[in-house]
Amino acid sequence: MPKSKLKKFRGSRTCGGGTHKNRRGAGSRGGRGNAGCFKHHTVRARMRGQRQGKYGFHRHNVVKRLEVVNVGDLDLMADQDDVCLDFAGTKILGSGTVSKKLVVSASGFSKAAREKIEAVGGKAVELDESEES
């Protein structure tokens, strides 16, 4: 039966690891984590699928887009007069006609939409940012 490594290295200072300064800390493996991925560990990084540099676009001041609903659609949604419709995060546009008296609250109204709603005796209530959240 061959001699076990434990017995073989008994009494040896470094257990086959070279000088006593070797195998100390993360320096012996070239750093911790992803250190050196684009320097001394490039091949390892490429094999793992890591890429170097920046890719794509990053938009900083992104414009918040509102959903849109036309005035003609409001008329179809309301089945009778004096209905309160709430559209937070939505802008009401002026395409179509209104035949019912409606109270509509939304984040925004076009000029034509506001005029059409108020022409039949309804109300267009604009919500501000604090009310929506």
RAURJO-V226681 format. One line per field, one symbol per residue. psi: psi as a letter, one per 20 degrees, with the letter a starting at -180 (. if undefined). burial: 1 if it has 9 or more other ideal C-beta (glycine too) atoms within 8 Angstrom, else 0. A space follows every 50 residues. Layout:
BEGIN
psi->???
burial->???
END
This chain:
BEGIN
psi->pqpqhghgjpiqhiljkbriirkpaihijkrqckpjhjeikggggghijq qqaqqaqopfmppopqqqpqhhhghhhpirrlppppmpjqpprjpaqpiq oqopprhqqrghggghghhjjaqoopqrhhhh.
burial->00000000100001000000010000000010001110001100100000 00000000000000010011111110010000101011011111010101 011111111101111111010101011000010
END
